[in-house]
Amino acid sequence: MAQYTGTWSEAESRTYRDLSAYAVPRREEQIELMVDRVAATEASGDILEICCGEGLLLAALAPRMPEAGLLGYDGSDSMLEATRSRVPGDRLTTRKIDLADRSWRVSVRPLRAVVSSLAIHHLDGPGKRDLFSDILEMLTPGGVFVLADIIRPLNPASYGIAAKLWDSETQQRSVALDGDERGFAQFQAADWNHFHHGEPDLALNPDPIDKPSTLTEQLDWLRAIGFIEVDLHWMTAGQMILSAVKPQ
Ligand SMILES: C[S@@+](CC[C@H](N)C(=O)[O-])C[C@H]1O[C@@H](n2cnc3c(N)ncnc32)[C@H](O)[C@@H]1O
């Protein structure tokens, strides 16, 4: 992923749409797992996806939760447009947001589920804590937060393992999808596997676009804020899926 100072741009949106079929490990498995976890909640209300991107997850949620309103929020016009094309119908509401801004978070309660994939790592640690806290407020009792995201490895050995696994996942996916390694070559050319670079040098780049937190600190923050049943469901290549429930 991009290693420069600044915010997500439309150029990143284009690169991500080109690369994501290869670069998101076991994407269909991740989406199915997230949908299953949302479907398992007994709470009622709408479903919000924070940073919905191209709308793949909302499109998978729509038939499984036929009575729920779907809220797709993102900061990219082209991503929101892609979501509207992919999830037609009057159940979808899209909104352009800045992830870091807290003002949009109060207007969407109560929700049965909040989901997000590969985006919340754009917030720093305190920003993630604030967002998790705001999500707890937005959820109806019994509602679930399902988060897929990259994590920050703890040491150079962990960075090396995450980098190797992500390359391997992408290489296999490239061959499975196209019968060759062009997709993997594209992933390498875009320098998307930031785990190869190890811990970012904050002296050189004090505000990187990617600010992942460790898995354990995110689990700890969710519990400390008041979520229950905080659970890790899936992890590979420095990427994880967890869920957390708002108490009744
Ligand atoms: C890596 S993509 C993930 C998209 C989608 N959730 C998925 O899993 O395929 C990151 C998404 O976050 C959005 N995004 C990044 N920074 C943002 C910000 N500061 N405010 C709002 N959206 C942001 C981008 O527009 C993009 O759609």
The ligand as an SDF file (V2000), in Angstrom:
LIG
                    3D

 27 29  0  0  0  0  0  0  0  0999 V2000
   -8.3370   -0.6400    0.7050 C   0  0  0  0  0  0  0  0  0  0  0  0
   -9.8880    0.0800    0.2790 S   0  0  0  0  0  0  0  0  0  0  0  0
  -11.0310   -1.1220    0.9610 C   0  0  0  0  0  0  0  0  0  0  0  0
  -12.3690   -1.0650    0.2910 C   0  0  0  0  0  0  0  0  0  0  0  0
  -13.3650   -2.1540    0.7270 C   0  0  0  0  0  0  0  0  0  0  0  0
  -13.7980   -1.9520    2.0850 N   0  0  0  0  0  0  0  0  0  0  0  0
  -12.7890   -3.5170    0.5130 C   0  0  0  0  0  0  0  0  0  0  0  0
  -12.5390   -4.2500    1.4960 O   0  0  0  0  0  0  0  0  0  0  0  0
  -12.5570   -3.8920   -0.6470 O   0  0  0  0  0  0  0  0  0  0  0  0
   -9.9920    1.4300    1.4160 C   0  0  0  0  0  0  0  0  0  0  0  0
  -11.2790    2.2200    1.3060 C   0  0  0  0  0  0  0  0  0  0  0  0
  -11.2930    3.2050    2.3140 O   0  0  0  0  0  0  0  0  0  0  0  0
  -11.6490    4.4580    1.7620 C   0  0  0  0  0  0  0  0  0  0  0  0
  -10.9480    5.4800    2.5370 N   0  0  0  0  0  0  0  0  0  0  0  0
   -9.6210    5.5460    2.7810 C   0  0  0  0  0  0  0  0  0  0  0  0
   -9.3280    6.5880    3.5710 N   0  0  0  0  0  0  0  0  0  0  0  0
  -10.5160    7.2010    3.8440 C   0  0  0  0  0  0  0  0  0  0  0  0
  -10.8790    8.3290    4.6060 C   0  0  0  0  0  0  0  0  0  0  0  0
   -9.9650    9.0460    5.2780 N   0  0  0  0  0  0  0  0  0  0  0  0
  -12.1830    8.6800    4.6660 N   0  0  0  0  0  0  0  0  0  0  0  0
  -13.1230    7.9550    3.9980 C   0  0  0  0  0  0  0  0  0  0  0  0
  -12.8300    6.8670    3.2570 N   0  0  0  0  0  0  0  0  0  0  0  0
  -11.5390    6.4870    3.1720 C   0  0  0  0  0  0  0  0  0  0  0  0
  -11.2110    4.4050    0.3170 C   0  0  0  0  0  0  0  0  0  0  0  0
  -11.9500    5.2750   -0.5050 O   0  0  0  0  0  0  0  0  0  0  0  0
  -11.4420    2.9450   -0.0310 C   0  0  0  0  0  0  0  0  0  0  0  0
  -12.7300    2.7250   -0.5410 O   0  0  0  0  0  0  0  0  0  0  0  0
  1  2  1  0
  2  3  1  0
  2 10  1  0
  3  4  1  0
  4  5  1  0
  5  6  1  0
  5  7  1  0
  7  8  2  0
  7  9  1  0
 10 11  1  0
 11 12  1  0
 11 26  1  0
 12 13  1  0
 13 14  1  0
 13 24  1  0
 14 15  1  0
 14 23  1  0
 15 16  2  0
 16 17  1  0
 17 18  1  0
 17 23  2  0
 18 19  1  0
 18 20  2  0
 20 21  1  0
 21 22  2  0
 22 23  1  0
 24 25  1  0
 24 26  1  0
 26 27  1  0
M  CHG  2   2   1   9  -1
M  END
$$$$
